[in-house]
Amino acid sequence: MICFHSVKDYYLSGPTAVTLGKFDGLHRGHQLLLSEIGRLQKKGCTGAVFVLRPGHGPFLTTSVEETKLLDGMGIMAMIECPFVPEISGMSPQQFAREILQDRLHASHVIVGSDFRFGKDRAGDTQFLLQHGREYGFETKVFPKETYERTVISSTYIRDTLSRGEMEKANAMLGRPYSVSGTIIHGAHLGTGIGMPTINLVPEGAKHLPPNGVYYTLNLLQGRKIPGVTNIGCKPTVNGRFKGVETYLYDTQGDLYALPVETQLLHFVRPERKFDSVDELRKQLEKDRQSGREYFHEQGFLDRQSVADRDRTRTDCGRDDSCSL
């Protein structure tokens, strides 16, 4: 996929099938539009996603995550367009002529039923349907996708995530909600309690669910590894920043500096400060065992405990801060 950081940089020739919107989260509603772009690509169009990106977060998907997801869907081009006056101040007629017709060579415009554009949001789907042929393109408008009779939207998914309702959010996204980054060194505080962990710090613009413990799948070195993840500030050990820390089942090796994607499946409990490291250790053992049961039911782990082996494991390149 070719990424353009400004519509002025777009140079692809030939007819373009373009979809426009904020696309935060690339949820199931967005996926309907992208599926149509994929269909038109097979008919010879250049498929392009025009992302209208506001300048403030937090976002369900960062720019890097959006790029990776769109590339995985087979989209040919992505154009990032921040809300700048040169674009937001255009009349609908200007936008259709200067952006869709002259710059993108649009032959097909695919949008959701609530799409608005131009100065004071004056442009809408009716404008595109009524005037599109004047500018050389056909318009197709998709109705909003719903989940449990509620319209799926990025705002609704953020609200759902903020309540820790991971299964519901994941159903609307059509995939597990995830946090990505590079494994970093932590505080190395928990060698004695047998819970080595990996750590990452998410981008500041990334929307995070409530601080607490989650069951996760972790995409690492081509594998999906079950884990127990804490999102938060490590209050028991007086943590000073918010991070994502994961205990990985049955995994050894030097993992520092590797990329990892942590997929959040189920919210277990809120983060809390324990009175002692021993109290923390006991809770961690409960979390580890309940997690093994969860992943056994999901078909990812056997039920046999590996607690004894984990307790005797030497440092395998994972951090030992153990502050779940």
Summary of the structure (lengths in Angstrom):
residues: 324
radius of gyration: 23.0
end to end distance: 38.3
largest distance: 72.4
contacts: 1039
relative contact order: 0.13
helix: 33%
strand: 28%
